[in-house]
């Protein structure tokens, strides 16, 4: 999303308004936690979708909806023959509990312009059946009125955010693994035909 302080830069984007859909081949959703205070343990989700209802004249009136399959977590655990760590993180009630709660969702509730190409996107994150507010700091990387391949309008964003897993009932092992989960998002959105 583009963004700007009221007196510093425009809050509009030079693309047509309307629905934009995630290009999954140019998107990533990674998360990380601090492990024993030694490393930032990083993993990702490989199945997720998102849509933006873009108000090009006033980006702050745009909306974002995201849906993530928690069972699509990939940790790259190096000993899958010993432990299916992806399945444990995905389905255990101690962690994502994806069998009982098959969707993780984020629905924006407001966008606040913070700079020429930045905005804070606040929304409701629903995880394990619990809904809490989370804010993503988003940067508009660029936009193209007609993508060279698809010929459709497209824009790309990067975003970061964080939440406490204990707020969603995941307090297992917080003495070893940080309560704070950091999110790193990269996404391209194409205008829906």
Order of alpha helices (4+ residues) and beta strands (2+ residues): beta-beta-beta-beta-beta-beta-alpha-beta-beta-beta-beta-beta
